[in-house]
Amino acid sequence: MNTMLFTRFNLHHGGMENQAPANAVSTNRSGALTRVAEAVPPHLWFGVSAVFHYLGPAFAVLLFPVVGVLGVAWFRIASAALVFAPVTRPWRTFRNSSGRERALLLALGACLAVMNCSFYLALDRLPIALVAAIEFVGTIGVALWGLRTGRNLLAFAVAIFGVALLIGAPASTAADGQVPISDLPGLCWAFLNGGLFVLYIILGHRISEGGASGGVERLGAAMTAAFIVATPIGFLQALEAFGAPLLVLAGIGVGVCSSVIPYVCDQLAMSRLPRASFAFLLALLPATATIIGVVVLRQVPSAGDVIGVLLVMIGVAVHKPAPNPSPASDGKDP
Protein backbone atom coordinates (compact mmCIF):
# COMPACT_ATOMS: atom_id res chain seq x y z
CA MET A 1 0.00 0.00 0.00
CA ASN A 2 3.29 1.02 -1.53
CA THR A 3 9.82 0.75 -4.82
CA MET A 4 13.01 1.20 -6.32
CA LEU A 5 13.13 4.19 -8.40
CA PHE A 6 16.10 6.09 -7.31
CA THR A 7 19.74 5.32 -6.84
CA ARG A 8 20.26 8.97 -6.08
CA PHE A 9 19.21 7.87 -2.64
CA ASN A 10 21.43 4.78 -2.92
CA LEU A 11 18.94 2.24 -1.68
CA HIS A 12 21.46 -0.54 -1.33
CA HIS A 13 24.25 1.63 0.04
CA GLY A 14 24.42 1.51 3.80
CA GLY A 15 21.69 -1.13 3.99
CA MET A 16 20.64 -3.02 7.09
CA GLU A 17 23.66 -4.34 8.96
CA ASN A 18 22.43 -7.43 10.73
CA GLN A 19 23.85 -7.75 14.21
CA ALA A 20 22.28 -11.13 14.89
CA PRO A 21 24.37 -14.32 14.80
CA ALA A 22 25.18 -15.76 11.41
CA ASN A 23 22.75 -18.65 11.83
CA ALA A 24 19.95 -16.14 12.53
CA VAL A 25 20.78 -14.36 9.29
CA SER A 26 20.61 -17.66 7.44
CA THR A 27 17.26 -18.45 9.05
CA ASN A 28 15.87 -15.09 8.01
CA ARG A 29 16.98 -15.48 4.42
CA SER A 30 15.66 -19.00 4.08
CA GLY A 31 12.54 -18.39 6.16
CA ALA A 32 9.05 -19.36 5.27
CA LEU A 33 8.15 -16.01 3.76
CA THR A 34 11.23 -16.02 1.58
CA ARG A 35 10.29 -19.48 0.29
CA VAL A 36 6.74 -18.27 -0.37
CA ALA A 37 8.08 -15.20 -2.18
CA GLU A 38 10.21 -17.41 -4.41
CA ALA A 39 7.42 -19.91 -5.10
CA VAL A 40 5.03 -17.34 -6.60
CA PRO A 41 5.83 -14.94 -9.45
CA PRO A 42 6.63 -11.50 -7.97
CA HIS A 43 4.22 -9.85 -10.41
CA LEU A 44 1.39 -11.73 -8.68
CA TRP A 45 2.42 -10.31 -5.31
CA PHE A 46 2.43 -6.86 -6.86
CA GLY A 47 -1.04 -7.45 -8.32
CA VAL A 48 -2.49 -8.34 -4.91
CA SER A 49 -0.81 -5.29 -3.38
CA ALA A 50 -2.15 -3.06 -6.17
CA VAL A 51 -5.74 -4.09 -5.44
CA PHE A 52 -5.58 -3.77 -1.66
CA HIS A 53 -3.47 -0.60 -1.76
CA TYR A 54 -6.65 1.34 -2.58
CA LEU A 55 -9.41 -1.13 -1.68
CA GLY A 56 -8.74 -0.78 2.04
CA PRO A 57 -8.66 3.04 1.93
CA ALA A 58 -11.88 3.05 -0.12
CA PHE A 59 -13.57 1.12 2.69
CA ALA A 60 -11.99 3.56 5.15
CA VAL A 61 -13.72 6.48 3.44
CA LEU A 62 -17.05 4.85 4.24
CA LEU A 63 -16.12 4.91 7.95
CA PHE A 64 -15.05 8.57 8.07
CA PRO A 65 -18.51 9.94 9.00
CA VAL A 66 -18.92 7.63 12.00
CA VAL A 67 -15.37 7.13 13.28
CA GLY A 68 -13.55 10.24 12.08
CA VAL A 69 -10.69 10.52 9.62
CA LEU A 70 -7.83 10.33 12.11
CA GLY A 71 -9.69 7.71 14.14
CA VAL A 72 -9.84 5.45 11.08
CA ALA A 73 -6.14 6.12 10.44
CA TRP A 74 -5.38 5.05 14.01
CA PHE A 75 -7.43 1.86 13.60
CA ARG A 76 -5.52 1.08 10.40
CA ILE A 77 -2.12 1.43 12.04
CA ALA A 78 -3.05 -0.13 15.39
CA SER A 79 -4.68 -3.21 13.89
CA ALA A 80 -1.74 -3.73 11.52
CA ALA A 81 0.71 -3.46 14.42
CA LEU A 82 -1.42 -5.92 16.41
CA VAL A 83 -1.43 -8.45 13.56
CA PHE A 84 2.30 -8.13 12.92
CA ALA A 85 3.43 -8.27 16.56
CA PRO A 86 3.02 -12.00 17.39
CA VAL A 87 4.39 -13.03 14.01
CA THR A 88 7.34 -10.68 13.62
CA ARG A 89 8.18 -10.07 17.32
CA PRO A 90 9.20 -6.43 16.92
CA TRP A 91 10.81 -6.29 20.36
CA ARG A 92 13.31 -8.92 19.22
CA THR A 93 14.00 -7.07 15.99
CA PHE A 94 14.74 -3.85 17.86
CA ARG A 95 16.90 -5.71 20.37
CA ASN A 96 19.02 -7.38 17.67
CA SER A 97 19.40 -4.26 15.55
CA SER A 98 22.26 -1.81 15.49
CA GLY A 99 21.72 1.85 16.27
CA ARG A 100 21.65 2.63 12.56
CA GLU A 101 19.05 -0.06 11.92
CA ARG A 102 16.86 1.17 14.76
CA ALA A 103 16.98 4.68 13.33
CA LEU A 104 15.86 3.28 9.95
CA LEU A 105 12.97 1.37 11.53
CA LEU A 106 11.86 4.40 13.55
CA ALA A 107 12.06 6.59 10.43
CA LEU A 108 9.93 4.14 8.47
CA GLY A 109 7.43 3.94 11.33
CA ALA A 110 7.08 7.71 11.54
CA CYS A 111 6.75 7.87 7.76
CA LEU A 112 3.96 5.26 7.76
CA ALA A 113 2.05 7.01 10.54
CA VAL A 114 2.10 10.50 9.01
CA MET A 115 1.65 9.17 5.47
CA ASN A 116 -1.48 7.22 6.40
CA CYS A 117 -2.98 10.19 8.28
CA SER A 118 -2.30 12.62 5.44
CA PHE A 119 -3.60 10.08 2.90
CA TYR A 120 -6.91 9.77 4.74
CA LEU A 121 -7.19 13.54 5.25
CA ALA A 122 -6.76 13.92 1.48
CA LEU A 123 -9.31 11.18 0.73
CA ASP A 124 -11.81 12.97 2.94
CA ARG A 125 -11.72 15.94 0.55
CA LEU A 126 -10.65 14.60 -2.86
CA PRO A 127 -11.52 11.68 -5.17
CA ILE A 128 -9.30 8.66 -4.72
CA ALA A 129 -8.09 8.78 -8.36
CA LEU A 130 -6.63 12.26 -7.89
CA VAL A 131 -4.93 11.37 -4.60
CA ALA A 132 -3.42 8.28 -6.24
CA ALA A 133 -2.19 10.28 -9.24
CA ILE A 134 -0.47 12.82 -7.01
CA GLU A 135 1.32 9.99 -5.18
CA PHE A 136 3.27 9.13 -8.31
CA VAL A 137 4.39 12.57 -9.42
CA GLY A 138 6.98 12.52 -6.65
CA THR A 139 8.40 9.16 -7.71
CA ILE A 140 8.96 10.43 -11.23
CA GLY A 141 10.39 13.70 -9.92
CA VAL A 142 12.99 11.89 -7.82
CA ALA A 143 13.88 9.69 -10.79
CA LEU A 144 14.42 12.86 -12.83
CA TRP A 145 16.62 14.28 -10.08
CA GLY A 146 18.73 11.10 -10.03
CA LEU A 147 18.89 10.66 -13.81
CA ARG A 148 18.47 13.86 -15.78
CA THR A 149 17.50 12.57 -19.21
CA GLY A 150 15.09 13.76 -21.85
CA ARG A 151 13.04 10.64 -21.25
CA ASN A 152 12.56 11.38 -17.56
CA LEU A 153 11.88 15.04 -18.25
CA LEU A 154 9.16 14.03 -20.71
CA ALA A 155 7.71 11.51 -18.24
CA PHE A 156 7.60 14.13 -15.48
CA ALA A 157 5.99 16.71 -17.75
CA VAL A 158 3.34 14.23 -18.94
CA ALA A 159 2.51 13.19 -15.36
CA ILE A 160 2.33 16.80 -14.17
CA PHE A 161 -0.01 17.64 -17.04
CA GLY A 162 -2.19 14.66 -16.12
CA VAL A 163 -2.44 15.79 -12.50
CA ALA A 164 -3.20 19.34 -13.67
CA LEU A 165 -6.09 17.98 -15.72
CA LEU A 166 -7.40 16.12 -12.69
CA ILE A 167 -7.11 19.16 -10.44
CA GLY A 168 -8.66 21.43 -13.03
CA ALA A 169 -11.66 19.17 -13.58
CA PRO A 170 -14.77 20.73 -12.05
CA ALA A 171 -15.87 17.60 -10.20
CA SER A 172 -16.20 13.84 -10.18
CA THR A 173 -19.65 12.36 -9.83
CA ALA A 174 -20.10 10.61 -6.50
CA ALA A 175 -22.89 8.80 -4.74
CA ASP A 176 -24.06 11.90 -2.91
CA GLY A 177 -23.54 14.43 -5.67
CA GLN A 178 -20.32 16.22 -6.58
CA VAL A 179 -16.86 15.85 -5.08
CA PRO A 180 -15.03 19.18 -5.52
CA ILE A 181 -11.50 18.96 -6.87
CA SER A 182 -10.28 22.50 -6.15
CA ASP A 183 -9.91 21.93 -2.41
CA LEU A 184 -6.65 23.54 -1.27
CA PRO A 185 -6.33 21.76 2.12
CA GLY A 186 -7.10 18.45 0.42
CA LEU A 187 -4.44 19.09 -2.21
CA CYS A 188 -1.90 19.98 0.49
CA TRP A 189 -2.59 16.71 2.29
CA ALA A 190 -2.40 14.82 -1.02
CA PHE A 191 1.00 16.30 -1.91
CA LEU A 192 2.31 15.62 1.60
CA ASN A 193 1.15 12.03 1.22
CA GLY A 194 2.87 11.86 -2.18
CA GLY A 195 6.17 13.04 -0.72
CA LEU A 196 5.97 10.54 2.11
CA PHE A 197 5.07 7.80 -0.38
CA VAL A 198 8.45 8.40 -2.04
CA LEU A 199 10.13 8.06 1.36
CA TYR A 200 8.16 4.86 2.08
CA ILE A 201 9.40 3.39 -1.21
CA ILE A 202 13.01 4.23 -0.38
CA LEU A 203 12.89 2.94 3.18
CA GLY A 204 10.78 -0.07 2.15
CA HIS A 205 13.50 -1.20 -0.22
CA ARG A 206 16.10 -0.68 2.45
CA ILE A 207 14.38 -3.06 4.86
CA SER A 208 13.68 -5.63 2.11
CA GLU A 209 17.40 -6.25 1.55
CA GLY A 210 18.38 -9.79 2.49
CA GLY A 211 15.10 -11.51 1.68
CA ALA A 212 11.38 -11.28 2.25
CA SER A 213 11.37 -12.87 5.72
CA GLY A 214 13.77 -10.32 7.16
CA GLY A 215 11.92 -7.52 5.37
CA VAL A 216 8.57 -8.46 6.87
CA GLU A 217 10.12 -8.76 10.34
CA ARG A 218 11.52 -5.25 10.02
CA LEU A 219 8.19 -4.06 8.65
CA GLY A 220 6.52 -5.38 11.81
CA ALA A 221 8.97 -3.42 13.95
CA ALA A 222 8.37 -0.28 11.88
CA MET A 223 4.61 -0.73 12.24
CA THR A 224 5.02 -0.81 16.03
CA ALA A 225 6.88 2.49 15.78
CA ALA A 226 4.08 3.84 13.57
CA PHE A 227 1.53 2.86 16.24
CA ILE A 228 3.43 4.84 18.86
CA VAL A 229 3.58 7.90 16.58
CA ALA A 230 -0.08 7.66 15.52
CA THR A 231 -1.58 7.16 18.97
CA PRO A 232 -1.37 10.81 20.09
CA ILE A 233 -2.80 11.84 16.70
CA GLY A 234 -5.84 9.62 16.33
CA PHE A 235 -6.55 7.59 19.46
CA LEU A 236 -8.99 10.03 21.07
CA GLN A 237 -11.08 10.11 17.90
CA ALA A 238 -10.97 6.33 17.60
CA LEU A 239 -11.92 5.91 21.25
CA GLU A 240 -15.45 7.08 20.51
CA ALA A 241 -15.98 3.97 18.33
CA PHE A 242 -15.10 1.47 21.06
CA GLY A 243 -18.68 1.39 22.27
CA ALA A 244 -19.78 -0.11 18.94
CA PRO A 245 -18.14 -3.53 18.35
CA LEU A 246 -19.08 -3.53 14.67
CA LEU A 247 -17.21 -0.27 14.13
CA VAL A 248 -14.17 -1.69 15.89
CA LEU A 249 -14.27 -4.78 13.67
CA ALA A 250 -14.66 -2.56 10.60
CA GLY A 251 -11.65 -0.51 11.69
CA ILE A 252 -9.60 -3.66 12.14
CA GLY A 253 -10.71 -4.86 8.71
CA VAL A 254 -9.55 -1.58 7.18
CA GLY A 255 -6.15 -2.06 8.82
CA VAL A 256 -5.75 -5.60 7.51
CA CYS A 257 -6.84 -4.62 3.99
CA SER A 258 -4.87 -1.37 3.92
CA SER A 259 -1.62 -2.16 5.69
CA VAL A 260 -1.11 -5.86 6.37
CA ILE A 261 -1.94 -7.38 2.98
CA PRO A 262 -0.45 -4.72 0.66
CA TYR A 263 2.68 -4.03 2.74
CA VAL A 264 3.52 -7.73 3.09
CA CYS A 265 2.94 -8.24 -0.63
CA ASP A 266 5.16 -5.22 -1.32
CA GLN A 267 7.97 -6.87 0.62
CA LEU A 268 7.48 -10.19 -1.18
CA ALA A 269 7.61 -8.39 -4.53
CA MET A 270 10.42 -5.98 -3.64
CA SER A 271 12.66 -8.85 -2.52
CA ARG A 272 12.66 -10.23 -6.09
CA LEU A 273 11.83 -7.47 -8.56
CA PRO A 274 14.49 -5.05 -9.81
CA ARG A 275 13.75 -1.40 -9.12
CA ALA A 276 13.15 -0.72 -12.81
CA SER A 277 10.56 -3.51 -13.05
CA PHE A 278 8.78 -2.40 -9.91
CA ALA A 279 8.81 1.18 -11.18
CA PHE A 280 7.13 0.12 -14.42
CA LEU A 281 4.45 -1.86 -12.58
CA LEU A 282 3.62 1.19 -10.47
CA ALA A 283 1.96 2.62 -13.57
CA LEU A 284 -0.98 0.31 -12.89
CA LEU A 285 -1.86 1.85 -9.53
CA PRO A 286 -3.62 5.03 -10.72
CA ALA A 287 -5.91 2.83 -12.83
CA THR A 288 -6.53 0.54 -9.85
CA ALA A 289 -7.47 3.53 -7.71
CA THR A 290 -9.85 4.85 -10.36
CA ILE A 291 -11.60 1.49 -10.77
CA ILE A 292 -11.97 1.01 -7.01
CA GLY A 293 -13.27 4.57 -6.71
CA VAL A 294 -16.00 3.72 -9.20
CA VAL A 295 -16.93 0.35 -7.69
CA VAL A 296 -16.74 1.12 -3.96
CA LEU A 297 -17.27 4.88 -3.70
CA ARG A 298 -19.22 5.46 -6.92
CA GLN A 299 -16.82 8.25 -7.89
CA VAL A 300 -17.42 8.07 -11.63
CA PRO A 301 -14.65 9.91 -13.51
CA SER A 302 -15.34 12.37 -16.29
CA ALA A 303 -13.62 12.13 -19.66
CA GLY A 304 -11.07 14.69 -18.46
CA ASP A 305 -10.41 12.63 -15.34
CA VAL A 306 -9.76 9.51 -17.43
CA ILE A 307 -7.34 11.37 -19.69
CA GLY A 308 -5.53 12.76 -16.64
CA VAL A 309 -5.17 9.30 -15.09
CA LEU A 310 -3.92 7.87 -18.38
CA LEU A 311 -1.30 10.61 -18.67
CA VAL A 312 -0.05 9.89 -15.15
CA MET A 313 0.14 6.18 -15.99
CA ILE A 314 2.11 6.94 -19.16
CA GLY A 315 4.51 9.12 -17.18
CA VAL A 316 5.11 6.39 -14.59
CA ALA A 317 5.58 3.74 -17.29
CA VAL A 318 7.93 5.85 -19.41
CA HIS A 319 10.23 7.16 -16.70
CA LYS A 320 13.55 5.43 -16.12
CA PRO A 321 15.02 5.04 -12.63
CA ALA A 322 18.71 5.78 -12.18
CA PRO A 323 20.98 2.71 -12.43
CA ASN A 324 22.30 1.06 -9.29
CA PRO A 325 25.77 2.19 -8.27
CA SER A 326 28.39 -0.52 -8.43
CA PRO A 327 29.55 -1.98 -5.12
CA ALA A 328 32.95 -0.39 -5.69
CA SER A 329 31.39 3.04 -5.83
CA ASP A 330 29.83 2.40 -2.43
CA GLY A 331 33.22 2.06 -0.87
CA LYS A 332 32.10 -1.32 0.55
CA ASP A 333 32.68 -4.90 -0.19
CA PRO A 334 30.07 -6.43 -2.49
C-alpha positions in Angstrom: 0.0 0.0 0.0 3.3 1.0 -1.5 9.8 0.8 -4.8 13.0 1.2 -6.3 13.1 4.2 -8.4 16.1 6.1 -7.3 19.7 5.3 -6.8 20.3 9.0 -6.1 19.2 7.9 -2.6 21.4 4.8 -2.9 18.9 2.2 -1.7 21.5 -0.5 -1.3 24.3 1.6 0.0 24.4 1.5 3.8 21.7 -1.1 4.0 20.6 -3.0 7.1 23.7 -4.3 9.0 22.4 -7.4 10.7 23.9 -7.7 14.2 22.3 -11.1 14.9 24.4 -14.3 14.8 25.2 -15.8 11.4 22.7 -18.6 11.8 20.0 -16.1 12.5 20.8 -14.4 9.3 20.6 -17.7 7.4 17.3 -18.4 9.1 15.9 -15.1 8.0 17.0 -15.5 4.4 15.7 -19.0 4.1 12.5 -18.4 6.2 9.0 -19.4 5.3 8.1 -16.0 3.8 11.2 -16.0 1.6 10.3 -19.5 0.3 6.7 -18.3 -0.4 8.1 -15.2 -2.2 10.2 -17.4 -4.4 7.4 -19.9 -5.1 5.0 -17.3 -6.6 5.8 -14.9 -9.4 6.6 -11.5 -8.0 4.2 -9.9 -10.4 1.4 -11.7 -8.7 2.4 -10.3 -5.3 2.4 -6.9 -6.9 -1.0 -7.4 -8.3 -2.5 -8.3 -4.9 -0.8 -5.3 -3.4 -2.2 -3.1 -6.2 -5.7 -4.1 -5.4 -5.6 -3.8 -1.7 -3.5 -0.6 -1.8 -6.7 1.3 -2.6 -9.4 -1.1 -1.7 -8.7 -0.8 2.0 -8.7 3.0 1.9 -11.9 3.1 -0.1 -13.6 1.1 2.7 -12.0 3.6 5.2 -13.7 6.5 3.4 -17.1 4.9 4.2 -16.1 4.9 8.0 -15.1 8.6 8.1 -18.5 9.9 9.0 -18.9 7.6 12.0 -15.4 7.1 13.3 -13.5 10.2 12.1 -10.7 10.5 9.6 -7.8 10.3 12.1 -9.7 7.7 14.1 -9.8 5.4 11.1 -6.1 6.1 10.4 -5.4 5.1 14.0 -7.4 1.9 13.6 -5.5 1.1 10.4 -2.1 1.4 12.0 -3.0 -0.1 15.4 -4.7 -3.2 13.9 -1.7 -3.7 11.5 0.7 -3.5 14.4 -1.4 -5.9 16.4 -1.4 -8.4 13.6 2.3 -8.1 12.9 3.4 -8.3 16.6 3.0 -12.0 17.4 4.4 -13.0 14.0 7.3 -10.7 13.6 8.2 -10.1 17.3 9.2 -6.4 16.9 10.8 -6.3 20.4 13.3 -8.9 19.2 14.0 -7.1 16.0 14.7 -3.9 17.9 16.9 -5.7 20.4 19.0 -7.4 17.7 19.4 -4.3 15.5 22.3 -1.8 15.5 21.7 1.8 16.3 21.7 2.6 12.6 19.1 -0.1 11.9 16.9 1.2 14.8 17.0 4.7 13.3 15.9 3.3 10.0 13.0 1.4 11.5 11.9 4.4 13.5 12.1 6.6 10.4 9.9 4.1 8.5 7.4 3.9 11.3 7.1 7.7 11.5 6.7 7.9 7.8 4.0 5.3 7.8 2.1 7.0 10.5 2.1 10.5 9.0 1.6 9.2 5.5 -1.5 7.2 6.4 -3.0 10.2 8.3 -2.3 12.6 5.4 -3.6 10.1 2.9 -6.9 9.8 4.7 -7.2 13.5 5.3 -6.8 13.9 1.5 -9.3 11.2 0.7 -11.8 13.0 2.9 -11.7 15.9 0.6 -10.7 14.6 -2.9 -11.5 11.7 -5.2 -9.3 8.7 -4.7 -8.1 8.8 -8.4 -6.6 12.3 -7.9 -4.9 11.4 -4.6 -3.4 8.3 -6.2 -2.2 10.3 -9.2 -0.5 12.8 -7.0 1.3 10.0 -5.2 3.3 9.1 -8.3 4.4 12.6 -9.4 7.0 12.5 -6.6 8.4 9.2 -7.7 9.0 10.4 -11.2 10.4 13.7 -9.9 13.0 11.9 -7.8 13.9 9.7 -10.8 14.4 12.9 -12.8 16.6 14.3 -10.1 18.7 11.1 -10.0 18.9 10.7 -13.8 18.5 13.9 -15.8 17.5 12.6 -19.2 15.1 13.8 -21.8 13.0 10.6 -21.2 12.6 11.4 -17.6 11.9 15.0 -18.3 9.2 14.0 -20.7 7.7 11.5 -18.2 7.6 14.1 -15.5 6.0 16.7 -17.8 3.3 14.2 -18.9 2.5 13.2 -15.4 2.3 16.8 -14.2 0.0 17.6 -17.0 -2.2 14.7 -16.1 -2.4 15.8 -12.5 -3.2 19.3 -13.7 -6.1 18.0 -15.7 -7.4 16.1 -12.7 -7.1 19.2 -10.4 -8.7 21.4 -13.0 -11.7 19.2 -13.6 -14.8 20.7 -12.1 -15.9 17.6 -10.2 -16.2 13.8 -10.2 -19.7 12.4 -9.8 -20.1 10.6 -6.5 -22.9 8.8 -4.7 -24.1 11.9 -2.9 -23.5 14.4 -5.7 -20.3 16.2 -6.6 -16.9 15.9 -5.1 -15.0 19.2 -5.5 -11.5 19.0 -6.9 -10.3 22.5 -6.2 -9.9 21.9 -2.4 -6.6 23.5 -1.3 -6.3 21.8 2.1 -7.1 18.4 0.4 -4.4 19.1 -2.2 -1.9 20.0 0.5 -2.6 16.7 2.3 -2.4 14.8 -1.0 1.0 16.3 -1.9 2.3 15.6 1.6 1.1 12.0 1.2 2.9 11.9 -2.2 6.2 13.0 -0.7 6.0 10.5 2.1 5.1 7.8 -0.4 8.4 8.4 -2.0 10.1 8.1 1.4 8.2 4.9 2.1 9.4 3.4 -1.2 13.0 4.2 -0.4 12.9 2.9 3.2 10.8 -0.1 2.2 13.5 -1.2 -0.2 16.1 -0.7 2.5 14.4 -3.1 4.9 13.7 -5.6 2.1 17.4 -6.3 1.6 18.4 -9.8 2.5 15.1 -11.5 1.7 11.4 -11.3 2.2 11.4 -12.9 5.7 13.8 -10.3 7.2 11.9 -7.5 5.4 8.6 -8.5 6.9 10.1 -8.8 10.3 11.5 -5.3 10.0 8.2 -4.1 8.7 6.5 -5.4 11.8 9.0 -3.4 13.9 8.4 -0.3 11.9 4.6 -0.7 12.2 5.0 -0.8 16.0 6.9 2.5 15.8 4.1 3.8 13.6 1.5 2.9 16.2 3.4 4.8 18.9 3.6 7.9 16.6 -0.1 7.7 15.5 -1.6 7.2 19.0 -1.4 10.8 20.1 -2.8 11.8 16.7 -5.8 9.6 16.3 -6.6 7.6 19.5 -9.0 10.0 21.1 -11.1 10.1 17.9 -11.0 6.3 17.6 -11.9 5.9 21.3 -15.5 7.1 20.5 -16.0 4.0 18.3 -15.1 1.5 21.1 -18.7 1.4 22.3 -19.8 -0.1 18.9 -18.1 -3.5 18.4 -19.1 -3.5 14.7 -17.2 -0.3 14.1 -14.2 -1.7 15.9 -14.3 -4.8 13.7 -14.7 -2.6 10.6 -11.7 -0.5 11.7 -9.6 -3.7 12.1 -10.7 -4.9 8.7 -9.6 -1.6 7.2 -6.2 -2.1 8.8 -5.7 -5.6 7.5 -6.8 -4.6 4.0 -4.9 -1.4 3.9 -1.6 -2.2 5.7 -1.1 -5.9 6.4 -1.9 -7.4 3.0 -0.4 -4.7 0.7 2.7 -4.0 2.7 3.5 -7.7 3.1 2.9 -8.2 -0.6 5.2 -5.2 -1.3 8.0 -6.9 0.6 7.5 -10.2 -1.2 7.6 -8.4 -4.5 10.4 -6.0 -3.6 12.7 -8.9 -2.5 12.7 -10.2 -6.1 11.8 -7.5 -8.6 14.5 -5.0 -9.8 13.8 -1.4 -9.1 13.2 -0.7 -12.8 10.6 -3.5 -13.1 8.8 -2.4 -9.9 8.8 1.2 -11.2 7.1 0.1 -14.4 4.5 -1.9 -12.6 3.6 1.2 -10.5 2.0 2.6 -13.6 -1.0 0.3 -12.9 -1.9 1.8 -9.5 -3.6 5.0 -10.7 -5.9 2.8 -12.8 -6.5 0.5 -9.8 -7.5 3.5 -7.7 -9.9 4.8 -10.4 -11.6 1.5 -10.8 -12.0 1.0 -7.0 -13.3 4.6 -6.7 -16.0 3.7 -9.2 -16.9 0.3 -7.7 -16.7 1.1 -4.0 -17.3 4.9 -3.7 -19.2 5.5 -6.9 -16.8 8.3 -7.9 -17.4 8.1 -11.6 -14.7 9.9 -13.5 -15.3 12.4 -16.3 -13.6 12.1 -19.7 -11.1 14.7 -18.5 -10.4 12.6 -15.3 -9.8 9.5 -17.4 -7.3 11.4 -19.7 -5.5 12.8 -16.6 -5.2 9.3 -15.1 -3.9 7.9 -18.4 -1.3 10.6 -18.7 0.0 9.9 -15.2 0.1 6.2 -16.0 2.1 6.9 -19.2 4.5 9.1 -17.2 5.1 6.4 -14.6 5.6 3.7 -17.3 7.9 5.8 -19.4 10.2 7.2 -16.7 13.5 5.4 -16.1 15.0 5.0 -12.6 18.7 5.8 -12.2 21.0 2.7 -12.4 22.3 1.1 -9.3 25.8 2.2 -8.3 28.4 -0.5 -8.4 29.6 -2.0 -5.1 32.9 -0.4 -5.7 31.4 3.0 -5.8 29.8 2.4 -2.4 33.2 2.1 -0.9 32.1 -1.3 0.5 32.7 -4.9 -0.2 30.1 -6.4 -2.5 
